[in-house]
Amino acid sequence: MTAWHRCVAALLMLTPAFSPLYAAEAQIITVDASQLIGKIKRVNDVDNGPLCERGIVDLSPYYKELGIRNVRLHDVPWTYDNVLDINYVFPDWNADPDRPESYDFTQSDYYLKTLTDLGINIIYRLGYSAEYKTAVRHNQPPPSFDRWADIAAHIVRHYNDGWANGQKANIKYWEIWNEPDGHPLVFWAGSPESFYQLYETTTRKLKALDPSLKLGGPAIAGSIPFLEGFLKYEHEHHVPVDFVSWHIYTQNPHEVAQRARDVHALMAKYDFLGAENIVDEWNYGPTDWNKLFKDPAASRAYFDGLQNSFGAAFDATVMTDLQDSPVDIATVFSGTTFMWGLFTSSGAPQKAYYAFLAFQRMLETPQRIAIGPSGVEGFSVLSGMSDDKKSIRVLITHLASEKKTVRLELKGLPWSGNTVYEQRIINANHDLDKVKSGSVPAMGPSIVGEVDGPSVSLFTIKAVQ
């Protein structure tokens, strides 16, 4: 071999597209910018507002950074104060529901204003937060469904029509109760049929007040048979259901999108395809709920997993999967400092926060791009292009623990000339930090990056201006 041949061989070894190591071991992911397949769906919304730790912690700047559009309100007293639940807003069941002095809206008004000031849409859960042990007082069906519905109507009037010195917040989504299929000692000790009737009574009252309201439920904890019974009853009694809400906590991130399809199938069966499909509680779940808070080692392992780089990768996988599901709105439980939240009790972002931030960056490149192969082994991949066609982003999630090499092969770039890229990563050592950048070769454009695990990588590819 001549010196010239040795030089060429050495250069080829340094070029990622020709390296035998990359050719043999790299996972190839094709990003074809000429193949657009719709819009990236917003699925990175949250439960509960930015005021936490009784108002000491205000997460509003983070909510702005995430671009939060929808917030579902449930269990707010666990992170803020005694607000929103009917027992706090209407403290004396025997009071006159028509009299403004029967209500206490002061703290609730303040809390909701922090959301409306941010331009966030509210899913207002009418009902009660979780109560445990001897404190459980609101898991029984209301003594009078008509009276309960009347109270709910006055709450709606306060926030939408200004009744009782209220706001005009134009809250559209009103959810009736929470997890009536869940633990009977926490949320609903009545029969399934009694809940179906409560929903019917409340919905008819609220629709008479304002037909444009979006009313829904049943916010199931997970029972598909309960949901089927609910949809069957409301269909047979011609009761409006504007959205169907459900919850899921699971060890398998791919189960969330599958549950969305299961819910959709029931909606189709009972002629509710015009309703929205809303998962308004989802998160990584423990292996055994019975051990949680009883077995310190199991509890610590669970919450560490929820909050570390595995939790970030789990969340990014769910949000990627939901792109090909029938979900309309998805809110993780929760966006707060609560145990299942995106922040520590002092308001510092957890790893999972950065997964939601990476997804928000994907929404800045909303034109979804086809990637291949369709099922990239070991990874979840999402790609999008900006509306001005000057930048592309690729989100790659790796749940396993081993390190892998990926090569992004770029096709159909909508610009000519030079191209640059950067890679940001969320892992044990990085919080969406830039770890690599450079130029993309014009011939056979590709990018090589190392992806350890569990991790989330965000690649940004741009035309040089």
N, C-alpha and C positions, 0 to 999 in steps of 0.2 A: 504494500500500500504506500503510495506516495505521500509526501507531506501535505499536499493539497487535499487528497482524499481523506487523510486523517483529520484535517481541519473541518471539512464539510461534515464528516461523521460526528465530530464533537459538537458542531453547531446544531445538528439535527437532534442530538441527545438532549440539548438544552431547550429545545422548542417543545412546549407541551403537546401540540398536536401530533408530534412524531415520536415522542418518548415511548420506548417499549414498556416502561413501568406504567404510564398512564393508559396506554393501549390495552394492556393486560388486566389492569386492576381498577381503573376509574369507572365509576358509574356514569354512563353517558346520558345526559338529559337534553333533549332537543327542544329549543324554544323557537317556534316558527311565527314570527311577527306578522306574516301575511295571512295567518289563520286566526281570525277573531271569532270568539264563541260567546259573545254576550258581555254583560257587565259583571264586575266583581260585586258580590252581594255583601252589604254591611251586616256583619254578625258579631261585632265587637262592642256591643252595648252592655250595660251593667244593671244590677239591682242596687237601689238606694242611692241617695244623694251625697254630696261632698262634705256635709257637716258631720263630723265624727267626734267621739270622746266628749260628748255633751257640748260640742261646738268649739272645743279647744283646737281641734285639728280641722282645717278647711282645705279640702282637696280640689277646690275649684280650678286652680291652674292646671292640675293634672287632667281634670275632666275636659278642659279646653284643648289640651295637647292631644288627648285621645279623640277629640271630635265627637264626643258622646252625643247621640241623637235621641235615644230612648232610654228611660230609666223606669224600672218597675219598683214600686214601693211596697215592701213587706218586711216585717221585723225591724222597722226603723227604731223602735225604742231600745233595741239591743246596742245600737251604736250612737244614738243621739239623745232622745228624751221621750217622755210620754206623750206622743203625738200620733195623729192620723187614724189610729185604731178607734173603732166606734165607742169602746168603753172609755176612751180619753176625751174624744170630741163631744160625746153625749153621755156624761158620767152618771146621770140618774135615769134609769130605765123608766121610771114612773113620771118623769117630767113631761111637759107638753111639747111634742115635736114641732109644733107650729110657732113656738115662741123663741126668738133669738137668744134670750137669756138662758135657755136650756142647754146651750152649746158653749164649748170652750175651744175657740179656733186660734187663739193668740199664738201659741208656739207652732202649731201646724202651719199657719199662714207664713210665719217667718221661714220655716224650713222649706216650704214649697217655693217661696220666692227665690231662694238660692238656685233652684232649678230653672224656673221660668226666666230668670235674668240671664241664664246661659243659653236660652233658646232651646231647652231640652223638652221633648215630648214625654209626658208622664203616663204610665200605666198605674192607675190608682186602685189598689186592692181594697175593696170594701170588706171589712171583717176584723180579724184579730191576729195579733202576733203570737208566736209560739210561747206557750206557758208550760212549766214543768213542775213535777212533784205536787206539793200541797197548794201551789199558787194557781193551779188550773181552775179557771172560773168561767171560761167562755167557749168550752168545747161542746156544749149542749145546743141543740137547735133553739133559736130564739122562741120565747113564749108565744109571741105573735108574729107571724111572717109579715102580715100587713103593716104592723107598727115598725118592724125592722126595715121594710122597704120604704116606708114614709121617712124614717130617719135618713136612710141612704139618699133619698130624693132631695132632702134639705141640704145635705152635704154637697151634692152635685150643684144645687142652686147657689150655694155659697161660693163655690170656686168658679162657676161658669157665668152666673148671672149677677153676682155682686150682692146676693141676699145676705142679710145680717152683717152689713159692712164688709162684705167679702170682696174677692177678686174677680176678674174676668180673664181667667187663665186659659179658657178654651181647652180644657182637658177632654180629650175624645175617648180614651180607653179607660173603661171601668170594669174591673174584674170582681166577680162575686165569690168571696170566701177564698180560702187557701187549703189545699190538700185534704178535701173531705174524704178521700180514700186512704189517708195516712193513718197514723197512730190515733186510735179513738180517744186516748187519754190526753191528747194534745190539741187536735183541731176539730174533730167531728165525731161525737158519740151517738149520733142519730143514724137512722137507716139510710141507705143510698137514695131510696125513693123520697124521703123527707128532704134531702138536699136538692133533688131535682125540682121539688115543689117550691122550695125557697128561691131557687134560681128563677123559676117561672114567675112567681109573685113579684120579685124585685125587678126583673126585666120588664114586665108589663108596666109597672109603675114608672120606671125611668124612661121607657120609650114614649109613654104618654106625655112625659115632661118635655123630652127633646128627642124626636125620631132620628136625629143625626148622630146620636151617641153610639160609640162602638162598645157593645156589651158582650162579655164573654166569661169563660171559665172552662173547665172546673178547676184548673191549676192542680192537676192530679200529681200525687207523689210518684206514681208509677203503675197503677193498676189499669191495664188496658180493658179488662172486663167492666170496671167502674165507668170508664170513659164511654164504652159502647152502650151501657145502660143509660148514661146521661144523654148521649146523642139520640138514642132511640126514643126516649121519653120526650125530649124537646121537639123532635121531628113530628112525633105523633100528635103532640099538643100544639103544634104550629107556633112554637116559642122562638123568638129571634136568637141566633147565636152568631155574633159578628166575628168572634175569634175563639179558637180552641187553644187553651193554654195547658202546658204540661211541664213536668220537671224530670230531671235525670241526673243521678250521681253514679258514676261507673268507673271501673278500672280500665275499661276498653274505650279509647277515644272514638273508635269507629262506630260504636253502638249508638252514639247520639244521632248521627244522620240516619241510621237504620230506624231508630225510634220515630224520627220525623216522618219517614215513609209509612210506618205502621199507623201513625195518627192520621196521615193523609188518606190512607185506605179506608179508615172508618168514616172520615168526613165524606168521602165519596159514596160510601155505602148508604149513608143516611141523608144524602142530598145537602151537605153543607160545604161543598167545594167553593162556594162564594165567600166563605169565612176565611179569615187569616189563620195561619198555623204559627203559633208563638210558643217557643220554649223560653219561659221566663225564669227558670232556675236551671242551671247546669254547672257541673264541675266534676273534678276528679273525686271519686268516692272511696271510702275505706273498704278493706276486704271483709270486715265484720263490724257492722254498726253496734253490735252488742258489746264489743270490747272498747269502743271509743269512750274516753274519759274514765274508764275503769281499769284499763291496762296501760300504765304510763308508757311502756316501751312501744306498744302498738299505736298509741295516740301520737307519740313524738314522730315515729316513722311515717305515719300518714300525713301529718301536717308539714313535716319537712319535705315530703314528696310533692305536696300541693304547692309549696312556696319556692322550691329550688328550681334548677334548670330542667329537671324532669317535668315539673308542673308547667313551666313555660312551653316545653315541647308538646306536652299533652294539649294545652290550650290552642296552640297554633295548629295542631293536627285536627282538632275539632272544627276550628274555623275554616280550615281548608276543605274538610269533608262536607261541611254545610253548604258549600257552593253548589253542590250537585244534589241538594235535598230540597223538599218543598217548603222549607222554613221561610217565613216572612220577617220575623223579628226574633233575635236571640239575645238574652241578657244573662250574663254569668252571675252566679251568686258567690261573692258580691264585689262591688267596686270599692269597698270601704276598708276600714281597719279591723273589721270583724275577723274571726278565726279563718273563715273561708275567703277573706278579702285579698285585694291586690296590694295592700299596704300593711306595714307594721303598725302597732298601736301608736307609735309616734309620728306616723304619716310618711314614713320612708317607703319608696317603691320596692316591692318584691320582684323576683325574677319574672313572675307571671305578668306583671305590669308591662314589662318590655316586650313580651309577646303581643300584647294588645296594641302597643305602640308600633311595633313592626307591621302589624296588620293595618293599622291606620295609614301607614306609609304606602301600603299596597293600594288603598283606596284613592291615593293621589295618582295612581296609574290604573284607572278604572276599566279600561278596555281589556277584557280578559283574552289572553293568548293561549292557543292550544299548545300543550307540551306533550312530548312523547319520550319513551313509550307511555301508553295510557296509564299503566300501573307501574310506577318506578319502584322497584323492590327496595324495601327498607326505608323509604322516604315518603313524605307528603310534599307535593310541589304545587305552587300556584304562581302564575305569571300574568302580568298586566302591562299595558302601555298607556302613556298619558294621552289626553285628548289632542294635544298639539303634535303628537307623534315624535317627540324629541327625547323621550326617556322610556326605559323599560325596567321593570322590577321583577325579581324572581325570589319567592319565599320558599326556602327548603327546610323542612323539619325532619330531624333524625331522632327517633325515640330510643334506639338501642345505645349501648355503652361504648362500642368499639369505634375507632376512628376510621373514616373512609375518605376516599378522594372522589370528587365529582368533576365532570367536565361538561360545561354548558356549551352546546353547539348552537350557534345563533344563525337563524335563517330568516330571509325576507326582511332584513332591517329596512325601515322606511327612510333612511337617510344615506347619503353618500359621504365619503370623507372619513376622517379619523373618528375613532370610538374609544371612550374610556370607561372604566368600571371601578366600583369599590365593593368590598364585602364587609358587612357588619355581622356580628355574631352575639348570640346570647348563650352562654354556657357557664360553667362553675366560676370562671375567671372574668367574664365580660358581660356587660349590660348594654347590648346593642352597640358595642364599640366597633370602630373601624379597625380591621385587622389586616386588610390587604387592599391595594389599589394598583392601577396600571393601565396600559394601553391594550386594546384588543387588536390582534393582527387582522389586516384587511383581507388576506387570503385565508379562506377556511376559518372565519372568525369563531373563536372559542375562548372560554375562560376556565381555568383550572383552580379549584379551591379545595382545601382540606376541611372536612366536616367531622368534628368529634361528636360524642354523644353522651347524654342527651343534649341536643342543641337546636337552635333556630338560627339560620343564616338568611340575611337579606342582601341580595345582590342588586345594585343599581347600575344600569348601563345607559350611557348618554352619548349623544353626538357632540363632538367638540365644536363649540360655537365660534 
